[in-house]
């Protein structure tokens, strides 16, 4: 990869990490100010449903439009490509207005589907929030097209800044107006942050693209965009259904359970949404390049290295997170309105999510391989199968394990996705085997056992401070695992050290 690509990837990864860190603090303050109860359940169920559904459209359209925009810009120029972008945005806006109208009209029915266990008063409040957050479709229309145009012109950072904008605004509104406005403070923050993001993207597009509404919004290029976007959209929507189904089941488990699910999901996203997303961002461009060249051996090597890295890094993180879940939740959330009962339910939810850290990472990695070979229908079908599996497991396991069963079902359904995706990957990349690095994985298990023993030993020291105990568990567990892996892979460790020394020397001499 060139220096510019590495630099861009690093900056984008830094923006994503900053967004996750700010989101992490936002949820901590939400827990402190509002706690975990029926009111927060209703807010999270409504807001996350609407925002995630709109985000599914945004991701699909951005992915498809980038490809078509670049193709037209190379053949006919950026002005012609901009006209196509305006036609797609016009069509998207019309669809968004229709979606807002239908959601406002049928909000009570949608609310009942999301939380069938709620009583009439709770469903009315849920419908109220659904109507407020239906504007997410209008915001996503502008954000998706502006981000796609900028991505096609190698400008990636502005489209990744939403979390950097929204989270500070939400934190400010909670701290200043939280007691006065209640959860409505977060709604105000959502609208203000989205307006800022749209304006920012619009200003950054000046000189590249100007939106011109048009009634001639349907031509072959627009059809191509939607044809490419549809399988990705369906996959995204189906994956989002995992969360919808889980929260609906949580509504039967008692007050605060949907909030506990959301709080635990924030901690899970802090891991998978930073490391996994960053590595896949790098590997997608590498996979696409290799697929275009038809270099099968290089694809096997790169894919094996990526899969091995995912497992070697996230498997111990998952284990340490499971063993330290209670302390992590207490450290982050246990203050203000967040009770010990809330800590217990959120801890159980986090354990179920943590088990799936490496599994979800492999699922996302394999999906990138399909995208590199321009095969988007198979992931869509597999996503549907995974959601069906998730629904069945969530219902069954929740009866036995409560909220732990709900989140554990999400992780287990991801296993089905990985198995099915792996079969397709092996057909596209003959010679690839997920567990071809058997010795490395065996050494990983041994190192994880040593790390687990260390974490459990720290827990027996009787340290009263949650901050000190949690920090010591995490740092000691990771350190022991890292040292064990380095000792068990002495030859590779020496090679990496020598390579780093060589690059350092080259940099100094340059």
Secondary structure, DSSP 8 states (H G I E B T S, - for coil): --HHHHHHHHHHHHHHHHHHHHHHHHHHHHHHHH-SSHHHHHHHHHHHHHHHHHHHHHHHHHHHHHHHHHHHHHHH-HHHHHHHHHHHHHHHHHHHHHHHHHHHHSHHHHHHHH-TT--HHHHHHHHHHHHHHTTHHHHHHHHHHHHHHHHHTT--SGGG-HHHHHHHHHHHHHHHHHHHHTTHHHHHHHHHHHHHHHHHHHHHTTTT------S---SHHHHHHHHHHHHHHHHHHHHHHHHHHHHHHHHHH-TTHHHHHHHHHHHHHHHIIIIIHHHHHHHHHHHHHHHHHT-HHHHHHHHHHHHHHHHHHHHHHHHHHHHTHHHHHHHHH-STT--HHHHHHHHHHHHHHHTTHHHHHHHHHHHHHHHHTT--HHHHHHHHHHHHHHHHHHHHHHHHHTHHHHHHHHHHHHHHHHHHHHHHHHHHSTT--TT--HHHHHHHHHHHHHHHHHHHHHHTT----HHHHHHHHHHHHHHHHHHHHHHHTHHHHHHHHHHHHHHHHHHHH-
